[in-house]
């Protein structure tokens, strides 16, 4: 059974045209389906969980990275056996600002092609999912993500980009300008970082990004070697860069050469633990999360299936 989750606020200028094209296509294909429209932050999580628990085994998302992330969270929180969950296939018609998850798979704003991939020419691919465990009001919570989770300036950039969106609309450059507006005022916070591979860092954290996919922030390649099919995270950690070092890194944000910069600690891990005595901002797939540590980030290999292009 097919369930469709639509975020009408993502790329809303083209929303009506894309929706009508989708419904015409479904009618031509004689597909039976249920569609749900999100109404508030976190709604896609509720909708996806409900669909999976009602037996829907295909879910198409019309939205951005945030809507997809909420959908993944809902699928993972659904009260169904693991073998049922692993047989759920999701697809994406990108409509958001950054499109970082779709970028890895070659899914663009060409909605006709994205729909053709989901319904006709694509294939099912198992993908890893990330799990972020934290504390809220003294209770442990699990938040699932698909692309990446970021701390420090990474989260601050997402916050600034969301503010810019209300003034200039949804543009990939919002993240770049958000970064520029935050990078020179953000201060490092003392943390303790540990990975299952033996890495231990006890130093101030300026920024950290843990990637399941290689892109974040509208095309920035913070973890260029990350691959959501290999069962492992790629991460980058920056302590306390000088103004000169920050300037030297800016030209390499989009070309995948950040791993060449000496002041960046790059690592791989299946599980990461972060301890801090101070509140820090977090983003998962561009969604801001407000909670307390310690934070545990672990990869769940081959947890779900996605309909992707035949590469």
ZISULDA-V283015 format. One record per backbone hydrogen bond with DSSP energy under -0.5 kcal/mol. CO is the residue of the C=O (numbers start at 1). NH is the residue of the N-H. If there is no record, write none. Layout:
co->CO nh->NH
co->CO nh->NH
This chain:
co->1 nh->57
co->1 nh->58
co->2 nh->34
co->3 nh->60
co->4 nh->6
co->4 nh->36
co->5 nh->62
co->6 nh->8
co->6 nh->38
co->7 nh->10
co->9 nh->11
co->9 nh->12
co->11 nh->14
co->12 nh->15
co->14 nh->18
co->15 nh->19
co->16 nh->20
co->17 nh->21
co->18 nh->22
co->19 nh->23
co->20 nh->24
co->21 nh->25
co->22 nh->26
co->23 nh->27
co->24 nh->28
co->25 nh->29
co->26 nh->30
co->26 nh->31
co->27 nh->30
co->32 nh->2
co->34 nh->4
co->36 nh->6
co->40 nh->43
co->42 nh->46
co->43 nh->47
co->44 nh->48
co->45 nh->49
co->46 nh->50
co->47 nh->51
co->48 nh->52
co->49 nh->53
co->50 nh->54
co->51 nh->56
co->52 nh->55
co->57 nh->89
co->58 nh->3
co->59 nh->91
co->60 nh->5
co->60 nh->62
co->61 nh->63
co->61 nh->93
co->62 nh->7
co->63 nh->95
co->63 nh->96
co->64 nh->68
co->65 nh->69
co->66 nh->70
co->67 nh->71
co->68 nh->72
co->69 nh->73
co->70 nh->74
co->71 nh->75
co->72 nh->76
co->73 nh->77
co->74 nh->78
co->75 nh->78
co->78 nh->80
co->81 nh->84
co->81 nh->85
co->82 nh->86
co->83 nh->87
co->84 nh->87
co->85 nh->88
co->88 nh->305
co->89 nh->59
co->90 nh->307
co->91 nh->61
co->92 nh->94
co->93 nh->63
co->99 nh->103
co->100 nh->104
co->101 nh->104
co->101 nh->105
co->102 nh->106
co->102 nh->107
co->103 nh->106
co->106 nh->108
co->109 nh->111
co->110 nh->114
co->111 nh->115
co->112 nh->116
co->113 nh->117
co->114 nh->118
co->115 nh->119
co->116 nh->120
co->116 nh->121
co->117 nh->122
co->123 nh->308
co->125 nh->306
co->127 nh->303
co->127 nh->304
co->129 nh->300
co->130 nh->145
co->131 nh->133
co->131 nh->298
co->132 nh->143
co->133 nh->296
co->134 nh->141
co->135 nh->292
co->136 nh->139
co->139 nh->136
co->141 nh->134
co->143 nh->132
co->145 nh->130
co->147 nh->212
co->147 nh->213
co->148 nh->285
co->149 nh->210
co->150 nh->283
co->151 nh->154
co->151 nh->208
co->152 nh->155
co->152 nh->156
co->153 nh->157
co->154 nh->158
co->155 nh->159
co->156 nh->160
co->157 nh->161
co->158 nh->162
co->159 nh->163
co->160 nh->164
co->161 nh->165
co->162 nh->166
co->163 nh->166
co->163 nh->167
co->164 nh->167
co->164 nh->168
co->165 nh->169
co->169 nh->171
co->171 nh->174
co->172 nh->175
co->172 nh->176
co->173 nh->177
co->174 nh->178
co->175 nh->179
co->176 nh->180
co->177 nh->181
co->178 nh->182
co->179 nh->182
co->179 nh->183
co->180 nh->184
co->182 nh->185
co->182 nh->186
co->189 nh->205
co->190 nh->277
co->191 nh->203
co->192 nh->275
co->193 nh->201
co->194 nh->273
co->195 nh->198
co->199 nh->195
co->201 nh->193
co->203 nh->191
co->204 nh->206
co->205 nh->189
co->206 nh->153
co->207 nh->238
co->208 nh->151
co->209 nh->211
co->209 nh->236
co->210 nh->149
co->211 nh->234
co->214 nh->223
co->216 nh->220
co->220 nh->216
co->220 nh->222
co->221 nh->224
co->223 nh->226
co->227 nh->230
co->228 nh->128
co->233 nh->269
co->234 nh->211
co->235 nh->267
co->236 nh->209
co->237 nh->265
co->238 nh->206
co->238 nh->207
co->242 nh->246
co->243 nh->247
co->244 nh->248
co->245 nh->249
co->246 nh->249
co->246 nh->250
co->247 nh->251
co->249 nh->252
co->250 nh->253
co->252 nh->257
co->253 nh->221
co->257 nh->260
co->258 nh->261
co->261 nh->264
co->263 nh->239
co->263 nh->265
co->264 nh->266
co->265 nh->237
co->267 nh->235
co->269 nh->233
co->270 nh->299
co->271 nh->196
co->272 nh->297
co->273 nh->194
co->274 nh->294
co->274 nh->295
co->275 nh->192
co->281 nh->152
co->282 nh->289
co->283 nh->150
co->284 nh->287
co->286 nh->288
co->287 nh->284
co->289 nh->282
co->289 nh->291
co->292 nh->135
co->295 nh->274
co->296 nh->133
co->296 nh->298
co->297 nh->272
co->298 nh->131
co->299 nh->301
co->300 nh->129
co->300 nh->303
co->304 nh->127
co->305 nh->90
co->306 nh->125
co->306 nh->308
co->308 nh->123
co->309 nh->311
